Amino acid sequence: MVFLEKTTEFNKWLRKLKDLQAKAKILFRLQKLQRDGHFGDCKPVGNGISEMRIDTGKGYRIYFHKKEDKIIILLIGGDKSSQQEDIIKAKQIWKEQNF
């Protein structure tokens, strides 16, 4: 079992997400990660940050940092259209937070 920590920025992004089908898929994916430790479609984006890709709607992304073996810190979310800005923001959040 994996423990997920969420930043305020991540929670705010998820709360504001209007695409209910995408939100359901994102929550299902996070539940699967938490239960099985299965990340699915992911790739590193630098500075210890990785991008989890959810293939629905606008092409949603969740940026996270893996801390130790069982703790995943969800930094921020976004979609394909804001990918570069979201990566920069995720790196900034990680740098500023004291997890």
Phi, psi and omega in degrees: 000140182249140177263130179253127171254138181241136174281164175301319180298318179296312180301319180296315179300313182294320179298322183278349182297120184273336181284098186294326178295317178295317180300318179297317179294321178296313180296322177297316180298317179293323178296318178295319177299314182296318184283313189252347185074017182266118183277331184075216185285104182222156173207148177288145178240004176112156178057031179079006180261140176236161182243123174262122184260130178248114187275079176204153177053239183280003183080070186285150180229146172236128180258132187215164174234132179268120181246123185060202182268336192236007181241124178244127180256114180276115188271308184196163176234167179186196176225179186304325184292335181245020189306308183296317178295321180293322178296315178299315180296318179299317179296321179294315179300314181298318181296323185276335183278154176243079181276000000 
